[in-house]
Amino acid sequence: MVADSGSHEAPTRREYVKYGGETWLDPDLAGERGGTPVDGLWLAGPTAGVESQIAVAVGHGARVGLDVVTDYRRVEEGLWVPAADHTDWVIQQGRYAGHDWLERSAEYTVESAPDELDDEFVQRKARELAKQQQDQQINEPEVERRTERAHRRLLDHVDDELIRDYVSDPDVPEVTG
Ligand SMILES: Cc1cc2nc3c(=O)[nH]c(=O)nc-3n(C[C@H](O)[C@H](O)[C@H](O)COP(=O)(O)OP(=O)(O)OC[C@H]3O[C@@H](n4cnc5c(N)ncnc54)[C@H](O)[C@@H]3O)c2cc1C
């Protein structure tokens, strides 16, 4: 995988290597976290020289993806590293609820800011980040909707005949939800 923010010059000839009659980006270009000396260019998976098993490539891709997001927030939004680095996940409604939670979370982010940053900017960004975290809460009906959508997507990849056999087999245990 190659992640490209599109904001850099094309790699120069010395960043390519010949292998098996083909031309590849030099895997030595990438550091441990996928970054390269070419501004805005990251490499992940076997392209970055990690082991080629899919599970390893996917994990490395996720690791590098986090750094791409962090770098974007740092450069484009002016966030300081601990704030830019924080990527949260979807969470049950109620975990991040209320004004008090928002204030505490924002305060924690403010504490990580370097002194030289403008106070008003830091306070505003910290509250925006806390609000974004709150917006990632999802309620029970939304969890159910996403679960069903995921199950249907899985079914799209299973042979229809197998699905019919499966549902008509009396020995198959019933699973709901
Ligand atoms: C023959 C073979 C057998 C393998 N067997 C196994 C196995 O049994 N188990 C296992 O775990 N791993 C196996 N692997 C390794 C596994 O396939 C790779 O590690 C994995 O696919 C790497 O994922 P990736 O996303 O980094 O790259 P890729 O899967 O190569 O995906 C890169 C994608 O980018 C696209 N692309 C390339 N250039 C451009 C461009 N300029 N613009 C837009 N798109 C572009 C390509 O078309 C491709 O879809 C095997 C690999 C090979 C070659």
The ligand as a MOL file (V3000), in Angstrom:
LIG
                    3D

  0  0  0     0  0            999 V3000
M  V30 BEGIN CTAB
M  V30 COUNTS 53 58 0 0 0
M  V30 BEGIN ATOM
M  V30 1 C 1.4150 -15.0380 -5.3210 0
M  V30 2 C 1.2140 -14.5150 -3.9130 0
M  V30 3 C 0.7010 -15.3460 -2.9390 0
M  V30 4 C 0.4940 -14.8700 -1.6410 0
M  V30 5 N -0.0200 -15.7010 -0.7020 0
M  V30 6 C -0.2590 -15.2460 0.5490 0
M  V30 7 C -0.8440 -16.1220 1.5430 0
M  V30 8 O -1.1450 -17.2720 1.2840 0
M  V30 9 N -1.0590 -15.6100 2.7790 0
M  V30 10 C -0.7240 -14.3280 3.1080 0
M  V30 11 O -0.9550 -13.9220 4.2430 0
M  V30 12 N -0.1690 -13.4810 2.1700 0
M  V30 13 C 0.0660 -13.9080 0.9190 0
M  V30 14 N 0.6120 -13.0740 -0.0300 0
M  V30 15 C 0.9900 -11.7080 0.3600 0
M  V30 16 C -0.2080 -10.7480 0.3480 0
M  V30 17 O -0.9330 -10.9150 -0.8610 0
M  V30 18 C 0.3320 -9.3150 0.4570 0
M  V30 19 O 1.1080 -9.1980 1.6360 0
M  V30 20 C -0.7970 -8.2890 0.5370 0
M  V30 21 O -1.6560 -8.4140 -0.5750 0
M  V30 22 C -0.2100 -6.8800 0.5950 0
M  V30 23 O -1.2560 -5.9450 0.6250 0
M  V30 24 P -1.0690 -4.4600 0.1120 0
M  V30 25 O -2.3760 -3.7840 0.3230 0
M  V30 26 O 0.1440 -3.8650 0.7520 0
M  V30 27 O -0.7110 -4.5680 -1.4480 0
M  V30 28 P -1.5750 -5.1580 -2.6210 0
M  V30 29 O -2.4840 -6.2530 -2.1780 0
M  V30 30 O -0.5820 -5.4570 -3.7130 0
M  V30 31 O -2.5010 -3.9560 -3.0380 0
M  V30 32 C -2.0090 -2.8420 -3.7360 0
M  V30 33 C -3.1360 -2.3420 -4.6400 0
M  V30 34 O -2.7420 -1.1040 -5.2180 0
M  V30 35 C -3.0940 -1.1210 -6.5830 0
M  V30 36 N -2.1870 -0.1880 -7.2800 0
M  V30 37 C -0.8990 -0.3620 -7.6130 0
M  V30 38 N -0.4110 0.7270 -8.2240 0
M  V30 39 C -1.4210 1.6080 -8.2790 0
M  V30 40 C -1.5460 2.9280 -8.7880 0
M  V30 41 N -0.5450 3.5490 -9.3490 0
M  V30 42 N -2.7380 3.5410 -8.6670 0
M  V30 43 C -3.7790 2.9310 -8.0740 0
M  V30 44 N -3.7200 1.6890 -7.5740 0
M  V30 45 C -2.5640 1.0360 -7.6740 0
M  V30 46 C -2.9060 -2.5590 -7.0250 0
M  V30 47 O -3.6810 -2.8240 -8.1750 0
M  V30 48 C -3.4390 -3.3030 -5.7800 0
M  V30 49 O -4.8510 -3.4960 -5.8530 0
M  V30 50 C 0.8240 -13.5280 -1.3270 0
M  V30 51 C 1.3350 -12.6930 -2.3290 0
M  V30 52 C 1.5420 -13.1700 -3.6030 0
M  V30 53 C 2.0960 -12.2530 -4.6610 0
M  V30 END ATOM
M  V30 BEGIN BOND
M  V30 1 1 1 2
M  V30 2 1 2 3
M  V30 3 2 2 52
M  V30 4 2 3 4
M  V30 5 1 4 5
M  V30 6 1 4 50
M  V30 7 2 5 6
M  V30 8 1 6 7
M  V30 9 1 6 13
M  V30 10 2 7 8
M  V30 11 1 7 9
M  V30 12 1 9 10
M  V30 13 2 10 11
M  V30 14 1 10 12
M  V30 15 2 12 13
M  V30 16 1 13 14
M  V30 17 1 14 15
M  V30 18 1 14 50
M  V30 19 1 15 16
M  V30 20 1 16 17
M  V30 21 1 16 18
M  V30 22 1 18 19
M  V30 23 1 18 20
M  V30 24 1 20 21
M  V30 25 1 20 22
M  V30 26 1 22 23
M  V30 27 1 23 24
M  V30 28 2 24 25
M  V30 29 1 24 26
M  V30 30 1 24 27
M  V30 31 1 27 28
M  V30 32 2 28 29
M  V30 33 1 28 30
M  V30 34 1 28 31
M  V30 35 1 31 32
M  V30 36 1 32 33
M  V30 37 1 33 34
M  V30 38 1 33 48
M  V30 39 1 34 35
M  V30 40 1 35 36
M  V30 41 1 35 46
M  V30 42 1 36 37
M  V30 43 1 36 45
M  V30 44 2 37 38
M  V30 45 1 38 39
M  V30 46 1 39 40
M  V30 47 2 39 45
M  V30 48 1 40 41
M  V30 49 2 40 42
M  V30 50 1 42 43
M  V30 51 2 43 44
M  V30 52 1 44 45
M  V30 53 1 46 47
M  V30 54 1 46 48
M  V30 55 1 48 49
M  V30 56 2 50 51
M  V30 57 1 51 52
M  V30 58 1 52 53
M  V30 END BOND
M  V30 END CTAB
M  END
